[in-house]
Each structure stands twice: as structure tokens, then as C-alpha cells.
């Protein structure tokens, strides 16, 4: 019995951490939002029906999670939107880091990795 509650607590903590990283990823270049939000939804589904329901009902993140749970894929619109926003943030960060080429390279590299992660997910028609 205690193993179950420890596992649920662990999954809830991972879900919260993943959700925080996903929200931070909205404004931090190179940190993808979508995979972190989907990971938090999976953790919440196993650990806390209340947190899972809250995430599904969220007006910003809920549609993405509902689409993923229904189709196990992302729409082309969501992929383009997330990649576009990530590109804008990466370019702003690279511009702000003028004179520090190694940091600019790091930010751009992380942005490319973030876009690669999003585009590796299946695309729904």
C-alpha cells in the first residue's frame, strides 16, 4: 500500500516539475513546451485524477493535451505555432547576446533541438 502512495507522490511531483518546465519553455528559447506538458499529463493521469482533470480543463494547455490523448499526435497548426514561437524567442535571445558568440551558438543549438523534438512527434491530419 505504501509503495502505491509513494509512486503516486513521485509521479505527481514529476508531473508538476514537468509542467513548470513546460510553462518556462514558453518564454525560454530552446526549451520545448509541448513534450513537457504531455509528460505532465501522463504523470497526472496515473497519479492524480484531480490534477489531470485540471490540466485537461485548462484553456491554454488543455486542448493540446486532449488532442494528444484522443489522437496520440499533434496538429500541424500546433507544431507550426510552437516552432514559430520558439524561433522568435531564440532569435530575440541571440540578438540580446550580441558579443557572446558561444552563448548565441548555445541558444540557437538548443532551439534547433527543441524544434526537432516537436517535429518528431506524429502529425495529425
C-alpha positions, 0 to 999 in steps of 0.5 A: 500500500505504501509503495502505491502512495509513494509512486503516486507522490513521485509521479505527481511531483514529476508531473508538476516539475514537468509542467513548470518546465513546460510553462518556462519553455514558453518564454525560454528559447530552446526549451520545448513546451509541448513534450513537457506538458504531455509528460505532465499529463501522463504523470497526472493521469496515473497519479492524480485524477484531480490534477489531470482533470485540471490540466485537461480543463485548462484553456491554454494547455488543455486542448493540446493535451486532449488532442494528444490523448484522443489522437496520440499526435499533434496538429500541424497548426500546433507544431507550426505555432510552437516552432514559430514561437520558439524561433522568435524567442531564440532569435530575440535571445541571440540578438540580446547576446550580441558579443557572446558568440558561444552563448548565441551558438548555445541558444540557437543549438538548443532551439534547433533541438527543441524544434526537432523534438516537436517535429518528431512527434506524429502529425495529425491530419 
